[in-house]
């Protein structure tokens, strides 16, 4: 406990401890408060002077407990406690980030009741949140709280980061924002060690030290957009696609995590990278947008393979129908098989059939 805590604040903390531990002795209460047993008794006396029903129970198991008729004081949270509460709610309920949802509205009421210096960092996390994470990826609220505090105060941070191969790497960063996206907590930052923008997984951050050195954060930072665009880059295979549409329609159908969109002559250019061209081709195929794969050999091949599978599936459906029309369709397909393959390659590089939206 801080040594400059006022007697009134300590008395309220004593009340909180007594509520949490009915029957607590004066000695244990003093240990909780970081004071002597005599001082703990004095704080109990302050509570009684305020007409709070603090009862004493005698005997070997005696101590202090709260009597009936107590009207609870306002909730008191430290910044770490408040952040831990909000993180737990965000991780456990998809509607917690939306103030129009039941749980989100309740969370908003709690935040409105908190002091500004406690509530504002928590609001910053809530504004850039996403779906709840895998329980295995949950992070330490105290460590995350220090990162949020550094983001809010624009203070540089020294941290130890565990790389994918298990090695630990010391880093010095300018922390911009803490973001929950697709099941993982990220620290969006500028790495002074690498002189590059980074998105660090907080479950891999081993230790945090907030320095007194200030920095200037980016103006008008859209943390979620910046993070998603960052995560779409740096993979093995290049993606370069021309979408035959306008920027508004492209943004409607393609999540920012698929890559950067840029309006050009003839449509919109989609640039990104991927480790899984087959997956990427499927994401493009479920949109109603006409597109042309440009300088991406792996994605061209994946799109051709996907188109061939669809053509084969359509042929299998005709065969299963067993009708005279299906027979004529099979005969037509057989007689022009080579032509169909050539047309498939050309067609899939240029456009895809409409399908249900399945992005996110």
SVG drawing of the C-alpha trace seen along z (x, -y; Angstrom):
<svg xmlns="http://www.w3.org/2000/svg" viewBox="-34 -14 52 56">
<polyline fill="none" stroke="black" stroke-width="0.4" points="0.0,0.0 1.2,-3.5 2.4,-5.4 0.6,-8.6 -2.8,-6.9 -5.2,-9.1 -6.8,-7.7 -10.2,-7.9 -9.0,-5.9 -7.5,-3.3 -10.7,-3.0 -12.6,-2.3 -10.0,0.3 -10.5,1.8 -14.2,2.0 -13.5,3.8 -11.2,6.3 -13.8,7.0 -16.5,7.6 -14.2,10.0 -13.0,11.8 -15.8,12.0 -14.3,12.8 -10.9,11.3 -8.9,10.4 -7.3,7.0 -3.9,8.4 -4.7,9.9 -6.6,6.7 -3.4,4.7 -1.3,7.1 -3.7,6.6 -3.5,2.8 0.2,2.7 -0.2,1.1 0.0,2.2 -2.8,4.0 -3.4,0.8 -3.8,-1.2 -6.2,1.4 -8.4,1.0 -8.4,-2.8 -9.7,-2.4 -12.5,-0.1 -13.3,-2.9 -13.5,-5.4 -16.0,-3.2 -18.1,-2.9 -18.1,-6.6 -19.5,-6.8 -22.5,-4.6 -21.3,-1.6 -22.3,1.6 -18.9,3.3 -19.5,6.0 -16.9,7.7 -17.3,11.5 -15.6,12.9 -14.1,16.3 -11.2,18.2 -12.7,17.7 -13.8,14.1 -13.0,11.0 -14.7,8.2 -17.6,8.7 -20.1,6.4 -23.5,6.4 -26.9,6.1 -28.3,2.9 -25.1,1.8 -25.5,-0.4 -22.5,0.4 -20.2,-2.5 -19.4,-3.2 -17.2,-0.6 -13.5,-1.3 -11.1,0.2 -7.4,-0.3 -6.5,-0.8 -5.2,2.8 -8.4,4.2 -10.6,2.2 -8.6,3.3 -8.6,7.0 -12.4,6.8 -12.9,5.3 -10.5,7.8 -12.3,10.7 -15.7,9.4 -14.3,8.7 -12.8,12.2 -16.0,13.9 -18.7,12.1 -18.9,10.9 -21.2,8.1 -19.1,6.5 -17.5,4.0 -20.9,2.8 -22.5,0.3 -25.9,1.1 -25.7,4.7 -26.8,5.7 -23.4,6.7 -21.8,3.8 -24.3,1.3 -23.5,2.6 -19.8,2.3 -20.3,-1.3 -22.1,-2.1 -19.1,-0.8 -16.7,-2.8 -18.8,-6.0 -18.6,-5.5 -14.8,-5.2 -12.3,-8.1 -11.1,-9.4 -7.5,-8.3 -8.7,-4.8 -11.5,-4.6 -9.8,-6.2 -7.1,-3.5 -9.8,-0.9 -12.0,-2.7 -9.0,-2.8 -8.8,1.0 -12.5,1.4 -12.6,-0.8 -10.2,1.4 -11.4,4.9 -12.7,7.8 -13.9,11.4 -13.0,13.1 -9.7,15.1 -8.7,18.7 -8.3,19.2 -4.8,20.5 -3.9,17.0 -5.1,15.0 -2.7,12.5 -1.7,11.1 -3.9,8.1 -1.2,6.5 1.4,6.7 -1.2,5.5 -2.2,2.7 1.4,1.4 1.3,1.4 -2.0,-0.4 -0.7,-3.0 2.4,-3.5 0.2,-3.9 -2.1,-6.4 0.9,-8.5 3.0,-8.1 6.0,-6.7 8.6,-4.4 8.8,-0.8 11.6,1.7 10.4,5.2 11.5,8.8 9.8,10.6 9.6,14.3 10.1,15.1 8.4,17.9 11.4,20.2 11.4,19.7 14.3,17.2 13.9,14.0 14.7,10.7 15.0,7.4 13.2,4.5 12.6,0.8 9.4,-0.4 7.0,-3.3 3.6,-1.7 0.7,-3.0 -2.3,-0.9 -3.4,2.4 -5.8,4.3 -7.8,7.5 -8.2,9.0 -9.3,12.5 -8.5,14.1 -5.2,12.4 -4.1,9.4 -1.6,7.3 0.7,4.3 0.8,2.0 4.0,0.1 7.1,-1.4 10.2,0.7 13.2,-1.5 15.3,1.7 14.3,2.6 13.3,-0.9 10.0,0.5 6.4,0.8 5.5,3.9 2.5,5.8 3.7,7.8 1.6,10.6 1.1,9.7 1.0,13.3 4.7,13.5 5.7,10.4 7.7,11.6 8.4,8.4 7.6,4.7 9.4,1.6 7.8,-1.8 10.5,-4.5 10.1,-8.2 11.1,-9.0 8.1,-10.4 7.4,-10.1 4.9,-11.6 2.3,-9.0 0.9,-9.0 -1.8,-11.6 -5.4,-10.3 -4.2,-6.6 -6.8,-4.1 -5.3,-1.3 -7.5,1.6 -7.1,0.6 -3.3,0.2 -3.0,3.6 -5.1,5.4 -3.1,3.9 0.2,4.7 -0.9,8.4 -1.7,8.8 2.0,8.1 5.2,10.0 4.1,13.5 5.8,15.8 3.7,15.3 2.9,11.9 -0.7,11.0 -1.5,8.6 -5.1,8.5 -7.0,6.0 -10.7,5.7 -13.1,4.5 -15.1,2.3 -14.8,-0.9 -13.1,-1.5 -16.4,-1.6 -17.6,1.8 -14.2,3.4 -14.0,2.3 -17.5,3.7 -16.6,7.2 -12.9,7.5 -11.8,7.3 -8.8,5.1 -6.8,8.1 -6.8,9.4 -4.6,6.5 -4.3,2.9 -6.8,1.4 -5.8,-1.4 -8.0,-3.0 -6.3,-2.8 -7.4,-3.2 -9.8,-0.4 -10.7,0.5 -9.0,1.2 -5.6,2.8 -5.4,5.3 -1.9,5.9 -0.9,8.3 1.0,11.4 -0.1,14.9 1.3,18.2 -1.7,20.0 -2.6,19.2 -5.4,21.8 -7.1,20.1 -6.6,16.7 -8.2,17.8 -11.3,19.0 -11.6,15.7 -11.7,13.9 -14.0,16.5 -16.8,15.9 -17.2,12.2 -19.4,11.1 -16.5,9.0 -14.9,9.5 -11.1,9.7 -7.9,10.4 -4.9,12.0 -1.8,10.1 1.7,10.8 1.1,13.7 2.1,17.1 1.1,19.1 -2.3,17.3 -2.9,17.8 -2.3,21.5 -4.5,21.7 -7.3,19.9 -7.0,22.2 -7.1,25.3 -10.2,23.9 -12.0,23.2 -11.2,26.8 -12.7,28.2 -15.9,26.2 -16.1,27.3 -15.6,30.9 -18.2,30.5 -20.7,29.2 -20.1,32.1 -20.6,34.6 -23.9,32.9 -25.0,33.5 -24.0,37.1 -25.9,37.7 -29.0,36.2 -29.2,39.1 -31.6,37.2 -31.4,37.0 -30.5,33.4 -27.6,34.4 -26.5,37.0 -26.4,34.4 -24.5,32.0 -22.0,34.8 -21.5,35.5 -21.0,31.8 -18.4,31.6 -16.5,34.6 -16.3,33.4 -14.9,30.0 -12.8,31.0 -9.6,29.4 -11.5,26.2 -13.1,26.0 -9.7,26.3 -8.3,23.5 -11.3,21.3 -11.2,22.1 -7.6,20.8 -8.5,17.6 -11.8,17.0 -10.5,17.5 -7.8,15.0 -10.4,12.4 -13.4,13.0 -15.3,15.3 -18.9,16.3 -21.0,14.6 -21.3,16.4 -22.4,15.9 -20.4,13.5 -18.1,15.5 -15.4,13.1 -14.4,11.9"/>
</svg>
